[in-house]
């Protein structure tokens, strides 16, 4: 039987892949979030927090987000006030809201590629045209000169992901400032997906948030990636464009309306201790990445790779065969899940490795034994 729904949008390939395999695979080697923690461990970061959580009132919360939480989030930025913050459920909801509020038929979006499918597919479903600004697969850096060439009279927004998923690329500071200058010169929104900000492998490489550099920038973040707290489903946008924030808040009324009170309470603890959570994840990431580098250097017959500088993922190229078939055989034979590049609309030659989990060394050993 065929069904017809009001909004015609292509199925989210990556999320459908995870829905099939994430909780049935024996081992995960392609996940983008770092090792999570328990509620008890998070509560231990603030004395008395467990008692306060037990007393929490479970009514509706403010649609823009708890004022204290917004104040704490604003403190993560150099120039933001609480009124510049709008809280959402995770990161996917604000992406969906922005694309529907900012773009429509006849508009044009430039999106960083390879990338998360919702970065471009929601815009297409809203009727906008999309041009992909692709990174060079040798080092994954997109060319700012190409970004200028992609601009059109009807361009309304540029979307970038920094640090980048799935490649682990991070702009050099001068290139980042040039991207901001291009957006400002064109008078378009700069939607910056910064969910891995804080997981630069060298903290000195951290870039200024887009919203701190440009009045029409929108900085997206959440607690799922850099803080490793995906189960809280808490995200936000930061922007000085108050009119846009108002439009996003009105659109959110048709989505979740408000975020859960327990998530806001626990999220506030995470935001206040975010640097400690970043450091916790970063320690594991760099240790695991050293192991991955050794593995990939031993198997240069199978993989071509450049070491990432940020985030939790990397995107090696298979030298032979297809990524989809490789991942299917690996899952069938070992129970290990990797993610093929077709799930990012990027051909069939790359694999996404995620190296933020605690069991990464053991799973990598299993993969190496399988390949031998």
C-alpha positions as CSV (number, residue, x, y, z in Angstrom):
1,X,0.0,0.0,0.0
2,X,1.3,3.5,-0.9
3,X,0.8,6.4,1.4
4,X,0.9,10.1,0.6
5,X,1.8,12.6,3.3
6,X,1.5,16.4,3.3
7,X,5.2,17.1,3.4
8,X,7.3,15.2,0.8
9,X,10.8,14.7,2.1
10,X,13.3,12.0,1.3
11,X,13.8,9.5,4.1
12,X,16.7,10.3,6.3
13,X,19.2,7.7,5.1
14,X,21.6,7.9,8.0
15,X,18.9,7.9,10.7
16,X,17.1,5.0,9.0
17,X,20.4,3.1,9.0
18,X,20.9,3.7,12.7
19,X,17.3,2.8,13.4
20,X,17.9,-0.6,11.9
21,X,21.3,-1.4,13.4
22,X,22.2,0.8,16.4
23,X,20.5,-1.3,19.0
24,X,20.9,-4.7,17.3
25,X,24.6,-4.6,16.2
26,X,26.9,-6.2,18.7
27,X,29.5,-3.4,18.4
28,X,29.3,0.2,17.2
29,X,32.3,1.7,15.3
30,X,30.5,4.4,13.4
31,X,28.7,6.4,16.1
32,X,29.2,10.2,16.3
33,X,28.6,10.7,20.0
34,X,31.3,10.1,22.6
35,X,30.9,7.9,25.7
36,X,27.8,8.9,27.7
37,X,27.5,9.1,31.5
38,X,24.8,8.2,34.0
39,X,22.5,10.6,35.7
40,X,24.2,9.9,39.0
41,X,27.6,10.8,37.6
42,X,26.3,14.0,36.2
43,X,24.5,14.9,39.5
44,X,27.8,14.4,41.4
45,X,29.3,17.4,39.6
46,X,27.2,19.7,41.8
47,X,26.6,19.1,45.5
48,X,23.0,19.0,46.4
49,X,21.9,18.5,42.8
50,X,20.3,15.1,43.4
51,X,18.0,16.5,46.1
52,X,17.0,19.5,43.8
53,X,16.2,17.1,41.0
54,X,13.9,15.1,43.4
55,X,12.0,18.3,44.1
56,X,11.7,19.4,40.5
57,X,8.2,20.4,39.4
58,X,7.1,18.4,36.3
59,X,4.8,21.0,34.7
60,X,5.3,22.8,31.4
61,X,8.5,24.8,31.0
62,X,8.9,28.1,29.2
63,X,8.8,27.7,25.5
64,X,12.1,29.7,24.9
65,X,13.8,27.6,27.6
66,X,14.3,28.0,31.3
67,X,15.7,31.6,32.0
68,X,18.5,30.3,34.2
69,X,19.5,27.7,31.5
70,X,19.5,30.4,28.8
71,X,21.7,32.5,31.0
72,X,24.1,29.6,31.5
73,X,24.1,28.9,27.8
74,X,24.8,32.6,26.9
75,X,27.9,32.3,29.1
76,X,29.4,29.9,26.5
77,X,29.6,32.8,24.0
78,X,31.5,36.0,24.0
79,X,28.7,38.3,23.0
80,X,25.4,36.5,23.7
81,X,22.7,37.6,26.2
82,X,20.0,35.2,27.5
83,X,17.6,36.8,25.0
84,X,19.9,35.6,22.2
85,X,19.3,31.9,23.1
86,X,16.4,29.7,22.1
87,X,16.3,26.2,23.5
88,X,15.1,23.2,21.5
89,X,14.8,19.5,21.8
90,X,18.1,18.2,20.4
91,X,19.8,19.7,17.3
92,X,17.5,18.2,14.7
93,X,14.5,20.3,15.7
94,X,16.3,23.7,15.3
95,X,17.7,22.6,11.9
96,X,14.2,21.7,10.8
97,X,12.8,25.0,12.2
98,X,15.4,27.2,10.6
99,X,15.0,25.6,7.1
100,X,11.3,26.1,7.2
101,X,11.4,29.6,8.6
102,X,14.3,31.0,6.6
103,X,13.8,29.3,3.2
104,X,11.0,28.7,0.8
105,X,10.3,28.2,-3.0
106,X,12.6,30.3,-5.1
107,X,15.3,30.6,-2.4
108,X,18.8,29.2,-2.5
109,X,20.9,27.5,0.2
110,X,24.6,26.7,0.1
111,X,25.4,23.7,2.3
112,X,28.8,22.3,3.4
113,X,29.4,18.8,2.0
114,X,29.7,15.9,2.8
115,X,27.2,16.5,5.6
116,X,24.2,15.5,7.7
117,X,21.3,15.0,5.4
118,X,19.0,17.4,7.2
119,X,21.5,20.2,6.4
120,X,20.2,20.2,2.8
121,X,17.2,17.8,2.5
122,X,14.8,19.9,4.7
123,X,15.6,23.0,2.6
124,X,14.7,21.0,-0.6
125,X,11.5,19.8,0.9
126,X,10.7,23.5,1.7
127,X,11.0,24.3,-2.0
128,X,14.5,25.9,-1.9
129,X,17.3,25.1,-4.3
130,X,20.5,23.7,-2.7
131,X,24.2,24.0,-3.9
132,X,26.7,21.8,-2.2
133,X,30.0,23.4,-1.1
134,X,32.3,20.3,-1.1
135,X,35.5,19.8,0.8
136,X,38.5,18.5,-1.0
137,X,38.7,14.8,-0.2
138,X,42.5,15.0,0.2
139,X,42.2,17.2,3.3
140,X,38.4,18.0,3.4
141,X,38.9,21.8,3.3
142,X,36.3,23.6,1.1
143,X,37.6,26.5,-0.9
144,X,36.3,30.0,0.1
145,X,36.7,31.1,-3.5
146,X,34.3,28.4,-4.5
147,X,31.8,29.6,-1.9
148,X,31.9,33.0,-3.5
149,X,31.2,31.4,-6.9
150,X,28.2,29.5,-5.6
151,X,26.5,32.7,-4.4
152,X,23.4,33.7,-6.3
153,X,21.0,36.7,-6.2
154,X,18.5,34.4,-4.4
155,X,20.9,32.9,-1.9
156,X,19.4,33.3,1.5
157,X,21.7,31.2,3.7
158,X,25.1,29.4,4.0
159,X,25.3,26.3,6.2
160,X,28.6,25.1,7.5
161,X,29.6,22.4,10.1
162,X,32.6,23.3,12.2
163,X,34.0,21.1,13.6
164,X,32.9,18.9,10.8
165,X,30.9,15.6,10.7
166,X,31.8,13.1,9.3
167,X,35.4,14.1,8.4
168,X,36.8,15.7,11.5
169,X,37.9,18.8,9.5
170,X,38.2,22.2,11.2
171,X,38.7,25.5,9.4
172,X,41.9,27.4,9.8
173,X,41.1,30.6,11.6
174,X,41.8,32.8,8.6
175,X,39.6,30.7,6.4
176,X,36.8,30.8,9.0
177,X,36.9,34.5,9.2
178,X,36.8,34.6,5.4
179,X,33.6,32.5,5.4
180,X,32.0,34.9,7.8
181,X,33.1,37.9,5.7
182,X,31.6,36.2,2.6
183,X,28.3,35.7,4.4
184,X,28.3,39.3,5.6
185,X,29.2,40.7,2.2
186,X,26.3,38.8,0.7
187,X,23.9,39.8,3.5
188,X,22.8,36.2,4.0
189,X,22.3,34.1,7.1
190,X,25.2,31.9,8.2
191,X,23.9,28.8,9.9
192,X,26.8,27.2,11.7
193,X,26.4,23.7,13.1
194,X,28.8,23.8,16.1
195,X,27.7,20.7,17.9
196,X,31.3,19.4,18.2
197,X,32.7,22.7,19.4
198,X,34.7,22.0,22.5
199,X,36.1,18.7,21.0
200,X,39.1,20.3,19.2
201,X,41.9,17.8,19.8
202,X,44.1,20.8,20.6
203,X,41.9,23.3,22.6
204,X,43.9,26.2,21.2
205,X,42.3,25.5,17.8
206,X,38.8,26.3,18.9
207,X,37.2,28.9,16.6
208,X,35.0,31.8,17.7
209,X,31.3,30.9,17.5
210,X,29.7,32.3,14.4
211,X,27.2,34.3,16.4
212,X,30.0,36.1,18.0
213,X,31.3,37.3,14.7
214,X,28.3,38.2,12.6
215,X,24.9,39.7,13.4
216,X,23.0,37.3,11.0
217,X,24.8,34.2,12.1
218,X,23.0,31.4,13.9
219,X,25.1,29.1,16.0
220,X,23.6,25.6,16.6
221,X,24.7,23.5,19.5
222,X,23.4,20.7,21.8
223,X,24.5,18.4,24.6
224,X,24.6,15.2,22.5
225,X,28.0,15.5,20.9
226,X,30.7,17.5,22.8
227,X,29.2,16.7,26.2
228,X,28.2,13.1,25.4
229,X,24.7,13.5,26.8
230,X,22.5,12.5,23.8
231,X,19.8,11.1,26.1
232,X,18.9,14.6,27.4
233,X,17.8,15.7,23.9
234,X,18.7,19.3,24.7
235,X,19.9,21.8,22.1
236,X,19.7,25.5,21.3
237,X,20.5,28.2,18.8
238,X,22.4,31.4,19.6
239,X,21.9,34.5,17.4
240,X,21.7,38.3,17.6
241,X,19.0,38.2,15.0
242,X,16.1,38.7,17.4
243,X,13.5,38.8,14.6
244,X,14.6,35.4,13.3
245,X,14.6,34.0,16.9
246,X,11.0,35.2,17.2
247,X,10.0,33.4,14.0
248,X,11.8,30.2,15.1
249,X,10.0,30.4,18.5
250,X,6.7,30.7,16.8
251,X,7.5,27.7,14.5
252,X,8.5,25.7,17.5
253,X,5.0,26.0,18.8
254,X,4.0,23.5,16.1
255,X,6.8,21.1,17.1
256,X,7.7,20.3,20.8
257,X,6.4,23.6,22.3
258,X,8.9,23.3,25.2
259,X,11.6,21.1,26.4
260,X,11.3,18.6,29.3
261,X,11.9,20.0,32.8
262,X,14.3,17.2,33.8
263,X,16.4,17.7,30.7
264,X,16.6,21.4,31.4
265,X,17.7,20.8,35.0
266,X,20.3,18.2,34.1
267,X,21.4,20.2,31.0
268,X,22.1,23.2,33.2
269,X,24.6,21.2,35.2
270,X,26.2,20.1,32.0
271,X,26.5,23.6,30.6
272,X,28.0,24.9,33.8
273,X,30.6,22.1,33.7
274,X,31.0,21.9,30.0
275,X,34.7,22.4,29.9
276,X,35.2,19.5,32.3
277,X,32.9,17.3,30.1
278,X,34.9,18.4,27.0
279,X,38.1,17.4,28.6
280,X,36.7,14.1,29.7
281,X,35.7,13.3,26.1
282,X,38.9,14.8,24.6
283,X,41.1,12.5,26.7
284,X,39.4,9.4,25.3
285,X,39.2,10.8,21.8
286,X,42.9,11.5,21.4
287,X,43.9,8.1,22.9
288,X,41.5,6.2,20.6
289,X,42.6,8.3,17.6
290,X,46.2,7.2,18.2
291,X,45.1,3.6,18.1
292,X,43.1,4.2,14.9
293,X,46.1,5.9,13.3
294,X,48.2,2.9,14.0
295,X,45.6,0.6,12.5
296,X,45.1,2.6,9.3
297,X,48.9,2.9,8.8
298,X,49.2,-0.9,9.0
299,X,46.4,-1.2,6.5
300,X,47.3,1.3,3.9
301,X,46.6,-1.3,1.3
302,X,42.9,-0.9,2.2
303,X,42.4,2.7,3.4
304,X,43.5,6.2,2.5
305,X,43.2,8.6,5.4
306,X,44.2,12.0,6.9
307,X,44.1,12.4,10.7
308,X,41.2,14.6,11.8
309,X,41.9,17.5,14.1
310,X,38.5,17.8,15.9
311,X,35.3,16.0,16.7
312,X,34.6,12.3,17.2
313,X,34.5,11.0,13.6
314,X,36.7,10.5,10.6
315,X,36.1,9.5,7.0
316,X,38.7,7.1,5.5
317,X,38.5,6.1,1.8
318,X,38.4,2.5,0.8
319,X,41.0,1.8,-1.8
320,X,39.0,-1.2,-3.2
321,X,35.4,-2.2,-3.3
322,X,32.3,-0.3,-2.2
323,X,31.6,1.0,1.3
324,X,28.0,-0.2,1.4
325,X,29.1,-3.8,0.6
326,X,32.0,-3.6,3.0
327,X,29.8,-2.4,5.9
328,X,27.1,-5.0,5.2
329,X,29.7,-7.9,5.2
330,X,31.3,-6.5,8.4
331,X,28.0,-6.3,10.2
332,X,26.9,-9.8,9.0
333,X,30.2,-11.5,9.9
334,X,31.2,-9.7,13.1
335,X,28.2,-7.7,14.4
336,X,30.3,-4.5,14.0
337,X,28.6,-1.5,12.6
338,X,30.4,1.1,10.5
339,X,28.6,3.8,8.4
340,X,29.1,3.9,4.6
341,X,29.4,7.2,2.8
342,X,26.2,6.7,0.8
343,X,24.4,7.6,4.1
344,X,25.8,11.1,3.7
345,X,24.9,11.3,-0.1
346,X,28.7,11.1,-0.8
347,X,29.3,8.2,-3.1
348,X,30.3,4.7,-2.0
349,X,34.0,5.0,-1.3
350,X,34.3,6.2,2.3
351,X,33.5,4.9,5.8
352,X,32.7,6.9,8.9
353,X,34.5,5.7,12.0
354,X,33.5,7.1,15.4
355,X,36.2,6.9,18.0
356,X,34.7,8.4,21.1
357,X,33.4,5.3,22.8
358,X,35.0,3.5,25.8
359,X,35.1,0.1,24.0
360,X,36.8,1.5,20.9
361,X,40.1,-0.3,21.4
362,X,38.4,-3.8,21.7
363,X,36.2,-3.2,18.7
364,X,39.1,-2.0,16.6
365,X,41.0,-5.1,17.5
366,X,38.1,-7.2,16.3
367,X,38.0,-5.3,13.0
368,X,41.7,-5.9,12.5
369,X,41.4,-9.6,13.2
370,X,38.5,-9.8,10.7
371,X,40.5,-8.1,8.0
372,X,43.4,-10.4,8.6
